[in-house]
Each structure stands twice: as C-alpha cells, then as structure tokens.
Amino acid sequence: MERVRQQILSLLSSGSYSIWYVIDYQDASIPEFFKLIEEMEAEGIIKIENGMISLTEKGKKEAEGMQFHDFTCKECMGTGYELWEEIKKDYESIAASRPPPEAKYDQGYISIDGVIRRLSFIFERGDIYGSIFIAGDDDLFSIAAGLTGLPSRIVVVEIDERIVNFINKVAREYGLEIEAIMHDLQNDIGELKKKFDVFVTDPVETLPGITLFLSRCVEALKGIGSVGYFGLTTLEASRHKWYEIQRILHDMGFVITDIRRNFNVYPDDGKNFFTFQQRLPVFKKIKAKNDYNWYKSSLYRIEAIKEPKPIITGWHKLGKALYHDNESWVTPE
Amino acid sequence: MERVRQQILSLLSSGSYSIWYVIDYQDASIPEFFKLIEEMEAEGIIKIENGMISLTEKGKKEAEGMQFHDFTCKECMGTGYELWEEIKKDYESIAASRPPPEAKYDQGYISIDGVIRRLSFIFERGDIYGSIFIAGDDDLFSIAAGLTGLPSRIVVVEIDERIVNFINKVAREYGLEIEAIMHDLQNDIGELKKKFDVFVTDPVETLPGITLFLSRCVEALKGIGSVGYFGLTTLEASRHKWYEIQRILHDMGFVITDIRRNFNVYPDDGKNFFTFQQRLPVFKKIKAKNDYNWYKSSLYRIEAIKEPKPIITGWHKLGKALYHDNESWVTPE
C-alpha cells in the first residue's frame, strides 16, 4: 500500500478533499483504503472531519516536495472516446423512464454518457455488427445498441421482470431488434449456447458470482474470435481478486485486449443505487453525504483464442455468495 | 478475421483510405491483415491502387447499411490523458538532439507527446515517487521522468553506447538524478536485482525476446506491490502471442491493471526508424509512401501480487531470435 499512500499524500499536498473524491482518486479496494487511512490517521499524518480529509502539520512535512496534477482529459473524462450523439439523444429520453434499481439484485446503472461511450468503443472494434448477448441489463445497453440498427441480433437475459418488460416494450415501440428474456443465471442458458459473436455484462464482483456470470456469457459465444465486454471495479475487487479473474479468463481460452480504467461511471443522480445507502456498508462507515461520482469501473474486452470453455456449466446454486464477500462494501446487505 | 473484415468494410463504406491508415484502424497483426486484404481483393470486394484501398461495386453492396464514425477523442488522441506541459517543454528541446535510431538494435522512438502522456499516467498512479528501472531507453523516458525531480532513483540499462552517453551527458547538464549503464540484456542485471519499485520498457516483440526483457525487468523489482509499464503492439504481436505473454505475466506473479490501446505512437518525423524502410518487410510488401503515423502500441501496466518470479535467469543467448519471428514485419532485416 506504499504506492497508494503516495497517491493520497500527493493529492492532499494540494489541499483538503472529500473522502469520496479520495476514494475515487486512489487505486486500492475499499477495505484496503480504510485500513490505510486509519493507519495514516493514527500516525497523525491526516485528519478526517465532516467527510473531508486533509494533511496535519506532520503530514505536510511528509508530503514536502510532492505535487498534484489532474491530467485526466476533460473532453472525454479520461475514456479516450467521444459520444455517439445521434444515439445518445434517443437513448437518454428512453432511459429517463427506466425502472428504479432493485436492491435485492444489486442493481445500479452506468451513466448515459458511459453507455454511449461503450457503444462507441464497441463500434470501433467492429463488434457492433455481430449478434450480441447481454447478461443483466439494468444499464439498458441493449437499447443503445438496438438504436444503431447495426447488430444482427440482440438478446438480453435478465432476472428482473420489470427490466425485461421495459426493454421489450421499448423494442416494440421503436421497432428495435431486441429480445429480452426472464432468466436467473444460476440456470444455464439452454438453447442460447454457442449463438453469439459478442457478450456484454456488468457482473457481480464476488469471485463465485463473476465466475458464474462469465461462464454463462462464455457459453453463449460461437467460438474462436468471439469477444466479450465487462466492467470490473477496483473498489469491490482487490488486485488479488483481479489476479484470480485473469487466471479464469486465461483458462477459459481468452486473451485480454483492453482494460480501460474508469471507463464506466455510476452517477448519483438521486435515483441510482445510492438511494440504498442505509444498507450499504461503505456509507455506514463514512456517514458523510455523497458529493462526488466516485463509483466507477474499468472496461475489459476479451477475445477467444481457443474454443471458449466455461468454468461452470449446468445448474449452479450460489444464494448469498453470489453477492457478498469481504470486499462487497457497495452491495446492499 | 470476420470481425476485422467488418472493421475494414465499415471504414471503407465512407470512402477510400491510404493502406497505412487502414493498417492502423484495424485490429489484426500485419501478416493477418495482408492475408485478409488479399482475400478481399481476390473476391473482388476491394481494390488497392497507389497505396489507396477502396471498395469495388461488389464491395459497396456488401457494405450496404454499414457506417463509419471516428469516435477517438481529438483532444487527447484517444489516450484519456493530458500532457504535462512544463515537462514537455524541456524534454522536447533535449530530445531534438537525440542520437538517430540504430537498425541493428531495432530502435525507434515514441512521440514527444506519447512519452509525456506516459509520464502523466505514471504520475497519477503514484508510481513516479519510487525508484525506476528502465530497460532500453531510446525513448529517453528517463529524461522526462528525471525532469519532474520526483523519482527517488532512475537507472537505465541500455546496449547502445551512444544513448548511454547522451543520457548521462543530459543528466549532468540538467542536474538530473539518472544513471545510464551499458548493458546487454542477454546478461543478467547483477547487483541491480530487487532494487526498484517500478520498471519501464518497450520490449522487442518476439516471444523469446519479450520473455527475456520482462524477466530482467521483473528481476529488478523489490517485491510484492512493485509495478511495471511496457508497450506492446498488435501489429507485430498477434493475439495468440498476447495470450502467451499474458500467461507468462501471470506465472511471474503479476496482475494486469491496465491495457491502454494506441497509447504510444511512433511518429514518422523524417528521423525515426522509418528511415530503414529498405530493410523493413512491411515496406517491401506495400511499396507506397508512408503518409500516416500508423505504428502504435498499447501501454500495459502490471503489478506484482506475489513475489516476482522471472522466467529467465542468468546468461541467456538469443542472437537473431531476439528480434525476428514470422510477425516481425516492422523490424529491420
């Protein structure tokens, strides 16, 4: 954590910051972050008051000679991609009436711009023209993709009836080629196996949960050359968990072609999952009002080098282990 | 290659493009790319004249309904990062008198802006404050890093005496804490083992070569939590090679935290390695004048989750296999 300590000192050398801003700025998982700032507080390096973190006099001495610069590109929010404006317009107006997130399924949606940038990236890769399998779609990515008119087929499997109905209703109204199906990923995907060129998902981040999500997605793919996109945070998935996930991806026959940091932002727009904060461990710990869109994830792209081989096949019951582990601090209890 | 075919059709649906532009736009390696466009030409889908590729009438029918958009952020060239302007100024004036690339070492340098953006990214990660080991530095990254005054130590190992002398001379003149040492990576790094927080390298891209480069770099790292940055193209390293490299990284104990596509651009500024084009297979194949900065690489960042374990230790002779394999089409013969 020496390096993350440097990140925090570097940032705070330029003033005091909201704890939410600091969480986003640094690279550790939430439990590691708390452990670190509690140590720094105990050493008398930083102080935390009303949700603001700043350096003490002792801390200022330690941070002497450090600098802070924000080098994130302000034009694209550090993503490297522009918005697909024609698609954004319709998508935004449709998403305005989306069903609110449901705590029991750990829902929460990516920003409008985030979904549209993901689409730009998928377009650039040539992946938009294929058949697309989406596992869980509270982000309504299927609708953004459908609005382009380019994919040969879009199928959404989703556990929440409200979202299934919403997507199918929009598809009918706008004449989009999308089929949304009620499905619990603890069941296998039946006749959808080996039918798709591309999958897209934002999985739960427990190791058993993500293994299940990725296995079902991988099983949906046609074969060598098929690709997948998924989001993964560093906040609820430590680097140790990332390491295990990367082994799983390799064993399933996939090369990682991209990992784009902070590509996906979950905005606190008054309706997103932050409304569950009474049930979110991170808010119990911090207690200060959220004042910053700090919950982000990296976008992975993977490509099958071998015949895709799911780790899990057939019925696989997970229950509570699907959503909860000792890193799931932003998942409703 | 179906997906890359879609990428090419999608692009050409908007007009004709220089073959160099098309090589950069698509995702396959150079040998795969040539195989594909030769197939498309034989099918009568595309035509290639004076280095320009366009759709035939038959191709236009196949591409009906396709679209092309360039969504790359123009502000940051798709990298997501701004320039560190204060550093750029001095770095640029120093780099103006760099030794020209040497064919026998497969040299070629990243653009000024590319080096500076790499520095921005390393700064953001908190990695700039540590000790930095650089294996091969015709990019003069050591000088950019040294100009910030932030790293605790910078050591360059480099086979080319001209570059060693250049870096040491600049370091003396500007009072930078950089030490450049003559070293052939076929030898191990002796007392530099286990001394550094960070490594930076742009390795050769043959599998034996990159295994050697990464092994030496990994051996320089202190231990768990240490990190590495390196560039890797898709042009001279196919996805199969990437897959092997990712297994090697995992076996050495590293998680991949970032893969940023097209982060590094090798500019054709009249002095870079493009001057060797008589000896570069890709130019023998294409014959058309280069009119676009098409040679780019992805930036990897990796972090040690376990005690770093190099694949190769001790003296390791490679000879020609260091530089050449059947994908090395942009490496001097």
Interface residues (C-beta under 8 A of the other chain):
Chain A: M1 E2 R3 V4 R5 Q6 Q7 S10 Q26 D27 G65 M66 Q67 H69 F71 T72 C73 K74 E75 C76 G78 T79 G80 Y81 E82 L83 W84 S120 F121 F123 E124 R125 G126 D127 Y129 G130 T148 G149 L150 D197 G225 V227 R239 H240 W242 Y243 Q246 R247 H250 F254 V255 I256 T257 D258 I259 R260 R261 S298 E303 I305
Chain B: M1 E2 R3 V4 R5 Q6 Q7 S10 Q26 D27 G65 M66 Q67 H69 F71 T72 C73 K74 E75 C76 G78 T79 G80 Y81 E82 L83 W84 S120 F121 F123 E124 R125 G126 D127 Y129 G130 T148 G149 L150 D197 G225 V227 R239 H240 W242 Y243 Q246 R247 H250 V255 I256 T257 D258 I259 R260 R261 S298 E303 I305
